Structure formats: structure tokens, C-alpha cells
Amino acid sequence: LNQQLTSARQQSLDQDQLEMLLQIPAVADRLQGAWQPKYRALLEWMKASNEGLPSQVGHAAEERSLGVWLSQQCTKARQGRLDQDKLEMLLQIPAVADRLR
């Protein structure tokens, strides 16, 4: 199960495999619940830093982590693989909306 969770997080599962995995309630909670805390951390970081969007090559580990996460979310959005509700939340951040245009 841990291997399947890792594969799902890395988006290396076929859609059929992912759908079967998401039918297990505890698995769905683990996979889908990780997004919200990262989004909140992004908002908090942006508010505290006043530096715009986090950089993937920033000095602090938190900035780098958020920068990588945000880059992944933008890539998913451009590829049409990001859930619409998540995309809408990201688009509420003007700098992210600019990046996605």
C-alpha cells in the first residue's frame, strides 16, 4: 500500500489504478488531504515574507519546498491535471494567476 501511495503522489499510476486506490476512504483522505496544508503554508509564507512567490532555489528549506510544490501545481494546471477547485484556489493569488497566464 505504501508503494501505491508513493506512486500516486508521484503521479505514476494509471488513472484506473488511481481511481481504485481512491475508493479506499483512508487512502483518499491521505492523498487528497495533503494539498490543503501546503496551500495554507504557501499563503502564510507569502504573507510573512513579502517577497512574492517562493523560489525553488531559495535560501530557506521552507521556501524551497513551497517553491517546488507551487511549480508542480502550476505544471499540473497547465497540463489540465489539477482539480478545478484547487486551480480556483491558486488563481485567487494574483502572482500565481499571472504565472499561469
C-alpha positions as CSV (number, residue, x, y, z in Angstrom):
1,L,0.0,0.0,0.0
2,N,2.8,2.4,0.8
3,Q,4.3,1.8,-2.7
4,Q,0.9,2.6,-4.2
5,L,0.6,5.8,-2.2
6,T,4.1,6.9,-3.2
7,S,3.3,6.1,-6.9
8,A,0.0,8.1,-6.6
9,R,1.8,11.1,-5.1
10,Q,4.4,10.9,-7.9
11,Q,1.6,10.6,-10.4
12,S,3.0,7.5,-11.9
13,L,-0.2,5.4,-11.5
14,D,-2.6,4.8,-14.4
15,Q,-5.9,6.6,-14.0
16,D,-7.7,3.3,-13.4
17,Q,-5.2,2.3,-10.7
18,L,-5.6,5.7,-9.0
19,E,-9.4,5.5,-9.1
20,M,-9.3,2.1,-7.5
21,L,-6.9,3.4,-4.8
22,L,-9.2,6.4,-4.1
23,Q,-12.1,4.1,-3.3
24,I,-10.4,3.2,0.0
25,P,-11.5,6.1,2.3
26,A,-8.4,6.2,4.4
27,V,-6.2,6.3,1.3
28,A,-8.3,9.1,-0.3
29,D,-8.0,11.2,2.8
30,R,-4.2,10.7,2.9
31,L,-3.8,11.6,-0.8
32,Q,-6.2,14.4,-1.0
33,G,-5.6,15.9,2.4
34,A,-2.0,16.9,1.8
35,W,-2.9,19.7,-0.6
36,Q,-4.7,22.0,1.8
37,P,-1.8,22.3,4.4
38,K,0.6,23.1,1.6
39,Y,-1.7,25.7,0.2
40,R,-2.1,27.3,3.7
41,A,1.7,27.2,4.2
42,L,2.1,29.0,0.9
43,L,-0.3,31.7,1.9
44,E,1.4,32.1,5.3
45,W,4.9,32.2,3.7
46,M,3.8,34.8,1.2
47,K,2.2,37.0,4.0
48,A,5.3,36.7,6.2
49,S,8.0,37.2,3.5
50,N,6.6,40.0,1.4
51,E,8.8,38.6,-1.3
52,G,6.2,37.3,-3.8
53,L,6.2,33.7,-4.7
54,P,8.6,31.2,-3.1
55,S,11.7,30.2,-5.1
56,Q,12.7,26.6,-5.8
57,V,16.3,27.7,-5.1
58,G,15.6,30.0,-2.1
59,H,17.9,30.1,0.9
60,A,15.4,28.6,3.4
61,A,14.2,25.0,3.2
62,E,10.6,26.0,3.6
63,E,10.8,28.4,0.7
64,R,12.4,25.8,-1.5
65,S,9.8,23.2,-0.5
66,L,7.0,25.6,-1.2
67,G,8.6,26.7,-4.5
68,V,8.9,23.2,-5.7
69,W,5.3,22.4,-4.7
70,L,4.0,25.5,-6.4
71,S,5.9,24.7,-9.6
72,Q,4.4,21.2,-9.6
73,Q,0.9,22.7,-9.1
74,C,1.4,25.1,-12.0
75,T,2.6,22.3,-14.2
76,K,-0.4,20.2,-13.4
77,A,-2.7,23.2,-14.1
78,R,-1.1,23.8,-17.5
79,Q,-1.5,20.1,-18.3
80,G,-5.1,20.1,-17.2
81,R,-4.3,17.6,-14.4
82,L,-5.1,19.9,-11.4
83,D,-8.6,19.6,-9.9
84,Q,-10.7,22.6,-10.7
85,D,-11.3,23.6,-7.1
86,K,-7.6,23.6,-6.4
87,L,-6.9,25.6,-9.6
88,E,-9.5,28.2,-8.5
89,M,-7.9,28.5,-5.1
90,L,-4.4,29.0,-6.7
91,L,-5.9,31.6,-9.1
92,Q,-7.0,33.7,-6.2
93,I,-3.3,34.5,-5.6
94,P,-2.6,37.3,-8.2
95,A,1.1,36.3,-8.6
96,V,0.1,32.7,-9.3
97,A,-2.7,33.8,-11.7
98,D,-0.1,35.8,-13.6
99,R,2.3,32.8,-13.8
100,L,-0.5,30.6,-15.2
101,R,-1.5,33.1,-18.0
